[in-house]
Amino acid sequence: MCAIAGLLFKHNVKRNFAMTTGQALTEILDATLHRGPDSAGWALYRDPLKDLYRMRFLLPESPGTAHAMGKDEGLEGTSENDSTAYQIKTIRQELEALDVTIVKEWVEGCSFAIHAAYDGDILTLTRSIEKKLTPISMGSRLDIVKDVGVPRDLDKKYDVSSFNGSHGIAHIRLATESGVHPDTAHPFWACGFENIATVHNGQITNYWIMRRRLERKGMAFQTENDTELIAVYLAYQMSQKASLKEALKASLDDLDGTFSYLVATKDAIGYAKDKLAAKPMVKYENDEMIAISSEEVGLNRLFPGQALETSEPAPFTYGLWTRDN
């Protein structure tokens, strides 16, 4: 089944909402855990770093000595024979060769996180490294964390609850067509296009047709997951000067299947639902925020004891909520 979640604060002012953004997204996922206990992930939009990019890379699944390091500790002393240490060394070397200057680095769960200075084009960078490395996300604000496991356990592992940024989307997955691995967990980054991430409940039935079309246009894929296709499709449309709203509208005609998906950018969250609307998506909105869940029980976790006026977007519709910056 899978479940999606989203939260966006409309204004950059002091909030009345008691939870952090990370706590709220985790509560929504936990409330809908019956829909997807295999893996979980969050696309978190943090405050931008001055002249730095946030980068995160997937490490080998088998834990090595580097996984035992603390978040802010150095990685010296790891064995060169260890697959994790070797991959970290490769990441450093590949980035250095492309004039990326690492300012801060740490191992967190199955990922290697970096703050780095880079003056070039992110798309050019990812095209240069994607055959040797597995980037999870890059952007001035975007930071994706995802792994095998349930939300509460992964929250502790990645400290998601400490995140209190402007917005984010999240996902829990029930694996149906591919294995249970960190790289098949959602969200998916539109590789090469900073700050664009998607989560999805459903199935894109014309996946291979659309993938081949996008590959012929120069777009690249890291997995065979249909949610990644949505991210790459939207990124391609926007690279052709379409607005995000125009890209969402076009996806309703171009993508076949049953789907409800969310896309996030540096300052917005959008959605699209197919014509059958078989995959649920419930929305709650007040003056302060937009909150989205696959089931109303997820929204109730945010406002316990309150009667909420919720709504579900109509079939074959799309929409976009943008922050007031």
Secondary structure as UniProt FT lines:
FT   STRAND          3..9
FT   HELIX           21..31
FT   HELIX           33..35
FT   STRAND          39..45
FT   TURN            50..51
FT   STRAND          53..58
FT   HELIX           65..68
FT   TURN            71..72
FT   TURN            76..77
FT   TURN            80..81
FT   HELIX           83..97
FT   TURN            98..99
FT   STRAND          101..108
FT   TURN            109..110
FT   STRAND          111..117
FT   HELIX           122..129
FT   TURN            130..132
FT   STRAND          135..139
FT   STRAND          142..148
FT   HELIX           151..158
FT   HELIX           160..162
FT   STRAND          167..173
FT   HELIX           182..184
FT   STRAND          188..189
FT   TURN            191..192
FT   TURN            194..195
FT   STRAND          197..204
FT   TURN            205..206
FT   HELIX           207..216
FT   TURN            217..218
FT   HELIX           226..239
FT   TURN            240..241
FT   HELIX           244..254
FT   STRAND          257..265
FT   TURN            266..267
FT   STRAND          268..273
FT   STRAND          282..285
FT   STRAND          289..293
FT   HELIX           296..300
FT   TURN            301..302
FT   TURN            304..305
FT   STRAND          310..311
FT   TURN            315..316
FT   STRAND          318..322
//
